[in-house]
Amino acid sequence: MIDLKYSLVVEATEDPTFFTFYSPDLEGFTGVGHSVEDCLYQAKWGMAEFVSVLKERGIPVPKAKSNPTVTIQNAKRMASIA
């Protein structure tokens, strides 16, 4: 079982040794990992730390999700400017 309190999106990059991740529920929460598993591990502990910092700074903390989702997808490509 993946024990996350917020939803998570993991994106594969063009470099097969890096993945990025972010939470659509926690604005500003992002990270990088070397595998999907690494991203999940880092996100679990990173989210707790991120929420702690929000609380310390008096910033409102979004309510934890009762059933957060984990989405794994390819990174969105930026449209080239001609």
C-alpha positions in Angstrom: 0.0 0.0 0.0 1.2 3.5 -0.9 0.8 5.7 2.2 0.4 9.2 0.9 -1.9 11.9 2.2 -2.1 13.8 -1.1 -2.4 12.9 -4.7 0.9 12.6 -6.7 1.9 12.8 -10.3 5.1 11.1 -11.4 6.4 12.0 -14.8 9.0 10.1 -16.9 11.5 12.5 -18.6 13.5 12.1 -21.8 16.4 11.1 -19.6 15.6 7.5 -18.5 17.5 8.0 -15.2 15.3 10.8 -13.9 11.6 11.2 -13.1 9.9 14.3 -11.7 7.0 14.4 -9.4 4.5 16.9 -8.0 1.3 17.0 -6.0 -1.7 18.7 -7.6 -3.0 19.1 -4.0 0.1 20.9 -2.6 0.9 23.9 -4.7 4.7 24.3 -5.0 5.5 20.7 -3.9 7.9 19.1 -6.5 10.8 16.7 -6.6 13.1 14.5 -8.7 13.9 10.8 -8.4 15.8 8.1 -10.2 12.8 5.7 -10.4 9.1 5.6 -9.8 9.8 3.9 -6.4 12.3 6.6 -5.5 9.7 9.3 -6.3 7.1 7.6 -4.1 9.6 7.3 -1.2 10.8 10.9 -1.5 7.2 12.2 -1.9 6.0 10.4 1.2 8.6 12.1 3.4 8.7 15.3 1.4 5.0 15.9 1.7 5.2 15.6 5.5 8.1 18.1 5.6 6.4 20.4 3.2 3.2 20.5 5.3 5.3 21.1 8.4 6.9 24.1 6.8 3.5 25.5 5.7 2.2 25.1 9.3 5.4 26.8 10.7 4.9 29.8 8.4 1.1 30.1 9.1 0.2 29.1 5.6 -3.1 27.2 5.2 -2.6 23.5 4.7 -4.9 21.7 2.3 -7.0 18.9 3.8 -5.5 15.5 3.3 -7.3 13.3 0.8 -9.1 10.2 2.0 -8.3 8.4 -1.3 -5.3 10.1 -3.0 -4.3 9.0 -6.5 -0.9 8.3 -7.9 -0.6 9.0 -11.7 2.4 7.9 -13.7 2.8 9.6 -17.1 5.2 10.9 -19.6 6.3 14.5 -19.0 4.4 17.1 -21.0 6.4 18.5 -23.8 6.7 22.2 -24.2 5.4 23.5 -27.6 8.3 24.9 -29.6 8.1 28.6 -30.4 8.7 29.3 -34.1 
